[in-house]
Amino acid sequence: MSGPQIITLTQHILRRQRQHPSATGQLSALLTQVGVAGKMIQAQVRRAGLIEVWGATGETNVQGETVQKLDRIANDTFIDMLRRSACVAAMASEEEHEVIEVPREMAGDYVVVFDPLDGSSNIDVNVSIGTIFGIYRRCHPDDILRRDVIRPGHQQIAAGYIVYGSSTMLVYTDGVTVDGFTLDPSSGEYFLTRPNMRMPDKTRVISINECNEPYWPAWVAPYCDAIKSRNDADKRRVSARHIGSLVADFHRNLISGGVFLYPIDARTRRGKLRVIYECNPLAFIAETAGGAASTGEGRMLDLEPQSLHDRAALIIGTKSDVELAETFVRRYAQEGA
């Protein structure tokens, strides 16, 4: 009797490559190198307390946020790995002010955008954190242009994330399926553990920081109340779970069924999450898995960013409840609230 089929990340990527006769293999190599970078980062994450890389560097990044030591390690690891891959022409990182161009003699066909360590404010308290990435084809064969990076998310050809938690898991999509791979520490290999991941149809979890309620737009509280009202005397159908690491909240909701919200903040009149590095990659994954992602006023993947570090509101998760949120936004806009 044969046992269950065991498929590694590399085997899966190469199998998908063979389904596209015109493929050059660069994307396959790039995704493999992303996996290697994830292994290197998770090794640092797991040793953080022992090698004293917890805490802040004393720097602030382009977002005006305190840079954690692991932020810098993860950022440098990703940049170095991708620069040497011979697959990448340019990179953009949440931690960097400008686009990073790869020397022409080392450049490949793709542009990669990434948040090297999402949720890094949780590092010191040992909460799950992760890496988020999106991949685009470069626009011009001989030069790096503004539109190579500052472009709508629907132009992505692949996206994914790596969660560093009780296990390390890499989830990616090529726009056809969403597949999850778990890192086996004993072999140092990722194995396919969640093929063809699909966003459940029902919302079981709502993820929002309720302490921000005083700063929410008027539609948010009634929307949350509408979802909570599904709980009745017979059964609790919805729970509130907010980790505070976007990648971890999204990963749980992708598996269990849920919706994550980070609305516009009344104090700044804008959203907080980065369009290019966080919103677009996760939106691409959500839509491929049968979910949805919105700014509240339209499809996230259609949003045209104006600068490298634009921010936006994000509603992402179960398709029906993302659409429900949009109806609340429209209703309260019509009422002038």
C-alpha positions in Angstrom: 0.0 0.0 0.0 1.4 3.4 -1.0 1.4 6.2 1.5 0.2 9.8 0.9 2.0 11.7 -1.8 4.7 14.0 -0.4 5.3 17.1 -2.5 8.0 19.7 -1.8 7.8 23.3 -2.6 10.4 23.0 -5.4 8.6 20.0 -6.9 5.3 21.9 -6.9 6.8 25.0 -8.5 8.5 23.0 -11.2 5.3 21.0 -11.9 3.5 24.3 -12.4 6.2 25.5 -14.7 5.8 22.5 -17.0 2.2 23.4 -17.5 3.4 26.6 -19.2 5.5 25.7 -22.3 6.6 29.3 -22.8 8.0 29.6 -19.2 11.6 30.4 -18.9 12.0 29.1 -15.4 12.9 32.5 -13.8 9.7 32.7 -11.9 10.2 29.2 -10.6 13.7 30.0 -9.5 12.5 33.3 -7.9 9.8 31.5 -5.8 12.3 29.0 -4.7 14.7 31.7 -3.6 11.9 33.4 -1.6 11.4 30.1 0.2 15.2 30.0 1.0 15.0 33.6 2.3 12.1 32.6 4.5 14.2 29.7 6.0 17.0 32.1 6.9 14.6 34.6 8.5 12.8 32.0 10.5 16.1 30.7 11.8 16.8 34.2 13.2 13.3 34.6 14.5 13.6 31.3 16.5 17.0 32.3 17.9 16.0 35.9 18.6 16.1 35.8 22.4 19.3 33.8 22.5 21.3 36.0 20.2 19.9 39.3 21.5 18.3 40.5 18.3 15.1 41.5 20.1 14.3 45.2 20.5 14.8 48.3 18.5 17.8 49.5 16.5 17.2 53.1 17.4 16.3 54.0 13.8 13.0 54.9 12.2 12.0 53.7 8.8 10.4 55.5 5.9 7.0 55.0 7.6 8.2 56.9 10.7 8.1 53.7 12.7 10.7 52.3 15.1 12.9 49.7 13.3 13.3 46.5 15.2 16.5 44.6 15.0 14.8 41.7 13.3 13.2 44.1 10.8 16.7 45.0 9.6 17.9 41.4 9.5 14.8 40.3 7.5 15.1 43.2 5.1 18.7 42.7 4.4 18.2 38.9 4.0 15.5 39.4 1.4 17.4 42.0 -0.5 20.6 40.0 -0.6 18.9 36.8 -1.6 16.8 38.3 -4.4 19.7 40.4 -5.7 21.8 37.3 -6.3 18.9 35.3 -7.8 19.4 36.5 -11.4 15.6 36.7 -11.6 14.9 40.2 -10.2 15.4 43.6 -11.9 14.2 45.7 -9.0 12.8 45.5 -5.5 10.8 47.7 -3.2 10.7 47.2 0.5 8.5 48.8 3.1 11.7 49.5 5.1 13.4 51.4 2.2 12.9 55.0 0.9 13.5 54.2 -2.7 13.3 51.4 -5.3 16.4 49.1 -5.2 17.7 48.4 -8.7 19.7 45.3 -9.4 22.9 45.8 -11.6 22.1 45.1 -15.2 24.5 42.2 -15.4 22.6 40.4 -12.6 19.0 41.5 -13.4 16.2 39.3 -14.4 12.6 39.7 -15.6 10.7 40.4 -12.4 10.1 43.1 -9.8 9.4 42.1 -6.2 7.7 44.2 -3.5 7.8 43.1 0.1 7.1 43.7 3.8 10.1 41.9 5.2 8.7 41.4 8.7 5.0 42.2 9.1 3.9 42.5 12.8 7.3 43.3 14.0 5.9 45.3 17.0 5.0 41.8 18.4 8.5 40.4 18.2 9.3 41.0 21.8 6.2 39.2 23.1 6.6 36.1 20.9 3.5 36.6 18.7 3.4 35.2 15.2 4.9 37.5 12.5 5.6 37.1 8.8 6.8 38.2 5.5 4.5 39.4 2.6 5.6 39.6 -1.0 4.2 40.4 -4.4 5.7 39.7 -7.9 5.3 41.7 -11.1 6.9 41.4 -14.6 9.1 44.3 -15.3 7.7 46.8 -17.8 10.7 47.5 -20.0 13.6 45.1 -20.9 16.3 47.7 -20.6 15.3 50.1 -17.8 13.5 50.3 -14.5 10.6 52.7 -14.7 8.3 54.2 -12.1 5.4 52.0 -13.3 7.4 48.9 -12.6 6.6 49.3 -8.9 3.9 51.9 -8.5 1.1 50.0 -10.2 -2.3 48.4 -9.4 -2.3 45.1 -7.7 -4.2 43.3 -10.4 -1.0 43.3 -12.5 0.7 40.9 -10.0 1.6 37.5 -11.4 2.3 35.9 -8.0 2.1 36.8 -4.4 2.5 35.1 -1.0 3.5 35.3 2.6 5.5 33.4 5.1 4.2 33.0 8.7 6.7 32.5 11.5 4.7 30.9 14.3 4.3 27.5 16.0 5.4 26.3 12.5 6.8 28.2 9.5 4.4 28.2 6.6 4.8 29.6 3.1 1.6 30.3 1.2 1.7 31.5 -2.4 -0.5 32.0 -5.4 0.4 32.1 -9.1 -3.1 33.5 -9.8 -4.5 30.0 -10.4 -4.5 28.3 -7.0 -3.4 29.2 -3.5 -1.2 26.6 -2.0 0.4 26.2 1.5 3.7 24.6 2.5 4.9 23.9 6.0 8.6 23.9 6.7 9.9 20.6 8.2 12.7 21.6 10.6 14.3 18.2 10.5 14.8 18.1 6.7 14.9 21.9 6.1 12.3 21.4 3.3 8.9 22.9 2.7 6.2 20.3 2.1 2.7 20.9 0.5 0.3 20.6 3.4 -2.7 22.8 2.2 -3.2 22.4 -1.5 -5.7 24.7 -3.3 -6.7 26.7 -0.3 -10.1 28.2 -0.5 -11.6 31.0 1.6 -14.7 29.6 3.4 -18.0 31.0 2.4 -19.1 31.9 6.0 -17.4 34.3 8.4 -16.5 32.7 11.6 -14.0 35.3 12.8 -14.1 39.1 12.7 -10.7 40.8 13.1 -10.5 44.4 14.1 -8.9 46.5 16.8 -12.0 47.6 18.7 -10.0 50.0 20.8 -9.9 52.2 17.7 -13.7 52.6 17.7 -13.6 56.3 18.6 -11.7 56.9 15.4 -13.7 54.7 13.0 -16.0 56.1 10.3 -19.7 55.9 11.1 -20.4 52.8 9.1 -17.9 50.5 11.0 -19.7 49.9 14.3 -23.1 49.1 12.7 -21.3 46.8 10.3 -19.6 44.9 13.1 -22.9 44.8 15.0 -24.6 43.3 12.0 -22.0 40.5 11.9 -22.2 39.9 15.7 -26.0 39.7 15.6 -25.6 36.4 13.9 -24.9 35.0 17.3 -28.2 34.0 19.1 -29.4 31.9 21.9 -29.0 28.7 19.9 -25.4 29.2 18.8 -22.4 31.5 18.7 -21.5 31.6 15.0 -18.9 34.5 15.0 -16.0 35.2 17.3 -13.7 38.2 17.6 -10.0 37.4 17.1 -7.4 40.1 16.5 -3.7 39.2 16.7 -2.2 42.5 15.6 0.0 40.9 12.9 -1.8 41.4 9.6 -0.3 38.3 8.0 -1.2 36.1 11.0 -4.8 37.5 11.1 -5.2 37.0 7.4 -3.8 33.4 7.5 -6.2 32.4 10.2 -9.1 33.9 8.4 -8.1 32.2 5.1 -8.2 28.9 6.8 -11.2 29.4 9.2 -13.3 31.9 7.4 -13.3 35.5 8.5 -13.0 39.2 7.6 -10.3 41.6 8.6 -10.9 45.3 8.8 -8.5 48.3 9.2 -10.7 51.3 8.3 -9.7 54.9 7.7 -8.7 56.6 10.9 -10.4 59.9 11.8 -7.2 61.3 13.2 -5.3 61.0 9.9 -8.2 60.7 7.4 -6.4 57.8 5.7 -5.9 54.1 6.1 -2.8 52.7 7.8 -1.8 49.6 5.7 0.6 49.9 2.8 -1.0 49.4 -0.6 2.0 48.0 -2.4 3.6 45.8 0.3 0.7 44.6 2.4 -2.7 45.2 0.8 -2.1 44.2 -2.8 -0.3 40.8 -2.2 -2.9 39.7 0.3 -5.8 40.9 -1.9 -4.4 38.9 -4.8 -4.3 35.8 -2.6 -7.8 36.4 -1.2 -9.4 36.8 -4.6 -7.6 33.7 -6.0 -8.9 31.7 -3.0 -12.5 32.9 -3.6 -12.5 35.8 -1.2 -12.4 39.5 -1.7 -10.5 42.7 -0.7 -11.8 46.3 -0.8 -10.9 49.8 0.3 -14.5 50.2 1.3 -15.1 52.1 -1.9 -13.9 49.6 -4.5 -11.8 46.6 -5.3 -8.4 46.9 -3.6 -6.5 45.4 -6.7 -7.9 48.3 -8.9 -6.6 51.0 -6.6 -3.9 53.1 -8.4 -1.2 54.0 -5.9 0.4 57.4 -6.4 3.6 56.8 -4.5 5.9 54.1 -3.2 4.5 54.1 0.3 0.8 54.9 -0.1 -1.6 53.7 2.5 -5.2 52.6 2.3 -8.1 51.2 4.3 -8.5 47.5 4.0 -11.4 45.1 4.3 -10.4 41.5 3.3 -11.8 38.1 3.7 -15.0 36.3 3.0 -16.5 37.7 -0.2 -20.0 38.1 1.0 -19.0 40.1 4.1 -16.5 42.3 2.2 -19.4 43.1 -0.2 -21.6 43.8 2.9 -19.1 46.3 4.2 -19.2 48.1 0.9 -23.0 48.4 1.2 -22.6 50.0 4.7 -20.0 52.4 3.3 -22.3 53.5 0.5 -25.3 53.7 2.8 -23.6 56.0 5.3 -22.0 58.1 2.6 -25.5 58.8 1.2 -26.7 59.8 4.6 -23.8 62.1 5.0 -22.5 60.4 8.1 
